[in-house]
Amino acid sequence: MSETKTHRIGIIMNGVTGRMGTNQHLMRSLVPIIQQGGVKIGEREFIMPDPILVGRNPVKLEKLRRLSGLEKTSVNLEPLLADPDYPVYFDAQTTDRRCADVMRAIKAGKHVYCEKPIALTCEQAMQMQRAAETAGVKTGVVQDKLWLPGFRKLKRLIDSGCLGRIHSVRGEFGYWVFEGDGAPPQRPSWNYRAEDGGGMALDMLPHWRYLLDNLFGEVKALCCSTRTHVAQRWDESGNPYQCTADDAAYATFELENQIIAQFNSSWATRVRRDDLLTVLVDGDGGSAVAGLRKVWMQPAGATPRAVWNPDIEQPLDFYQQWLEVPDTEPEENAFKAQWELFLRHLVDDTPFRWTLLEGAKGVQLAELAYQSHKQRGWVEVPVLQ
Ligand SMILES: NC(=O)c1ccc[n+]([C@@H]2O[C@H](COP(=O)([O-])OP(=O)(O)OC[C@H]3O[C@@H](n4cnc5c(N)ncnc54)[C@H](O)[C@@H]3O)[C@@H](O)[C@H]2O)c1
């Protein structure tokens, strides 16, 4: 009987003490991958990630070591970048730190996988992309929404053709993020300070870019207005601070195939819809609404006749008129699913489209959103290559 072959992949995990680093990338992705025995790529062949947890604070690292059951930690990135035992650099630091450290890693010959937004400006993002190309290293950028059960089901519906010709897409994203003077805020305070890399458009337009490009058609133009609805918040130490970043972005996009898409994104809204993110798709064959996990549809042939009459109680229960799209395959955590694909790409060279170039497109859209806001008008989206 042939022996089991294991490809060990050393991964430097920088920013792993943060919210995304700990919850999504470590505890819901790499730890479960290790616990399941690695990523199976052949009858007796596996990829086994071997992460080292990197951070500034030894106390936090020790806590994380105990939580994850992983052994290796370090407070010093530099020697790891020179260590051939770790061919992969992962970055989930705050956005403003990503470009410099990813560039260092690329120059040290590391393959790179990182959170979005990959940089603060499109120019920085393209420098990263070009540096990776020159160094011949592999890259990946988190595009997690593509692996959410709701959006995978929506993609299958669209591909089946049952929505017919799609003409419009409407995304509603957000919830109320507490200011921090009473209930503790749900998100780190840097998100609300522009000087620290915060901002709704910078945060969310990268998500809308890959969602639109991958599900509906390439984004060709946008018009966006941003706002800072909540002027003052309280930070992690309970100190008040002025919000200098936008906490809401109201954007309209034109896609290559005439589809019009609108996305409202707000940290200052209260939810009355199916989920924290819902996307309504209207086509001549039917409509669909996707949330994070569930999808509902209404075929054209079952569209009820709505009649406008405010003098009587609304006779139709609109929510009851939709069919829930059933699950057809087991779903994984979206971050874990993308990690597994990236690990396969590293070892087996399987195709992986979600590279630094795709990440740069997200930063480009965010940058153009701020430009559109400033000039109060439509902006074309040039092709990045
Ligand atoms: N994919 C998604 O859906 C998603 C969701 C939320 C956030 N993000 C992105 O993930 C990244 C991290 O966000 P978060 O919410 O986890 O933030 P966070 O503040 O919880 O974590 C930030 C990390 O950066 C590290 N860091 C900050 N300043 C540092 C410094 N001076 N030196 C060294 N390390 C430093 C922190 O120690 C921490 O590990 C951001 O770029 C954010 O845009 C992505």
The ligand as a Tripos MOL2 file, in Angstrom:
@<TRIPOS>MOLECULE
LIG
   44    48     1     0     0
SMALL
NO_CHARGES

@<TRIPOS>ATOM
      1 N1        -13.5370   39.9640    4.6360 N.am      1 LIG1
      2 C1        -14.3520   40.6030    5.4500 C.2       1 LIG1
      3 O1        -15.5670   40.4200    5.4140 O.2       1 LIG1
      4 C2        -13.8140   41.5750    6.4470 C.ar      1 LIG1
      5 C3        -14.6210   41.9750    7.5210 C.ar      1 LIG1
      6 C4        -14.0910   42.8720    8.4490 C.ar      1 LIG1
      7 C5        -12.8060   43.3640    8.2940 C.ar      1 LIG1
      8 N2        -12.0570   42.9830    7.2080 N.ar      1 LIG1
      9 C6        -10.7060   43.5180    7.0230 C.3       1 LIG1
     10 O2         -9.8050   42.8020    7.8680 O.3       1 LIG1
     11 C7         -8.8000   43.6690    8.3620 C.3       1 LIG1
     12 C8         -8.7530   43.5740    9.8920 C.3       1 LIG1
     13 O3         -9.9780   44.0070   10.4200 O.3       1 LIG1
     14 P1        -10.4100   43.6380   11.9270 P.3       1 LIG1
     15 O4        -11.8310   44.0160   12.0450 O.co2     1 LIG1
     16 O5         -9.9740   42.2510   12.2340 O.co2     1 LIG1
     17 O6         -9.5210   44.6830   12.7500 O.3       1 LIG1
     18 P2         -8.8780   44.5220   14.2040 P.3       1 LIG1
     19 O7         -8.6010   45.9050   14.6650 O.co2     1 LIG1
     20 O8         -9.6990   43.6330   15.0520 O.co2     1 LIG1
     21 O9         -7.4920   43.7610   13.9390 O.3       1 LIG1
     22 C9         -6.3880   44.4120   13.3580 C.3       1 LIG1
     23 C10        -5.1010   43.6210   13.5350 C.3       1 LIG1
     24 O10        -4.0050   44.4910   13.1150 O.3       1 LIG1
     25 C11        -3.0290   44.5330   14.1430 C.3       1 LIG1
     26 N3         -2.3880   45.8660   14.2180 N.ar      1 LIG1
     27 C12        -3.0060   47.0560   14.3130 C.ar      1 LIG1
     28 N4         -2.0850   48.0500   14.4380 N.ar      1 LIG1
     29 C13        -0.8770   47.4500   14.4280 C.ar      1 LIG1
     30 C14         0.4530   47.9220   14.5380 C.ar      1 LIG1
     31 N5          0.7340   49.2160   14.6950 N.pl3     1 LIG1
     32 N6          1.4700   47.0120   14.4530 N.ar      1 LIG1
     33 C15         1.2080   45.6910   14.2890 C.ar      1 LIG1
     34 N7         -0.0300   45.1810   14.1930 N.ar      1 LIG1
     35 C16        -1.0670   46.0500   14.2620 C.ar      1 LIG1
     36 C17        -3.8020   44.2700   15.4390 C.3       1 LIG1
     37 O11        -2.9240   43.8060   16.4470 O.3       1 LIG1
     38 C18        -4.8130   43.2110   14.9940 C.3       1 LIG1
     39 O12        -4.1910   41.9400   15.0000 O.3       1 LIG1
     40 C19        -9.1370   45.0710    7.8380 C.3       1 LIG1
     41 O13        -8.3510   45.3620    6.7170 O.3       1 LIG1
     42 C20       -10.5800   44.9660    7.4540 C.3       1 LIG1
     43 O14       -10.9240   45.8370    6.3790 O.3       1 LIG1
     44 C21       -12.5370   42.1050    6.3150 C.ar      1 LIG1
@<TRIPOS>BOND
     1     1     2 1
     2     2     3 2
     3     2     4 1
     4     4     5 ar
     5     4    44 ar
     6     5     6 ar
     7     6     7 ar
     8     7     8 ar
     9     8     9 1
    10     8    44 ar
    11     9    10 1
    12     9    42 1
    13    10    11 1
    14    11    12 1
    15    11    40 1
    16    12    13 1
    17    13    14 1
    18    14    15 2
    19    14    16 1
    20    14    17 1
    21    17    18 1
    22    18    19 2
    23    18    20 1
    24    18    21 1
    25    21    22 1
    26    22    23 1
    27    23    24 1
    28    23    38 1
    29    24    25 1
    30    25    26 1
    31    25    36 1
    32    26    27 ar
    33    26    35 ar
    34    27    28 ar
    35    28    29 ar
    36    29    30 ar
    37    29    35 ar
    38    30    31 1
    39    30    32 ar
    40    32    33 ar
    41    33    34 ar
    42    34    35 ar
    43    36    37 1
    44    36    38 1
    45    38    39 1
    46    40    41 1
    47    40    42 1
    48    42    43 1
@<TRIPOS>SUBSTRUCTURE
     1 LIG1         1 GROUP 0 **** ****
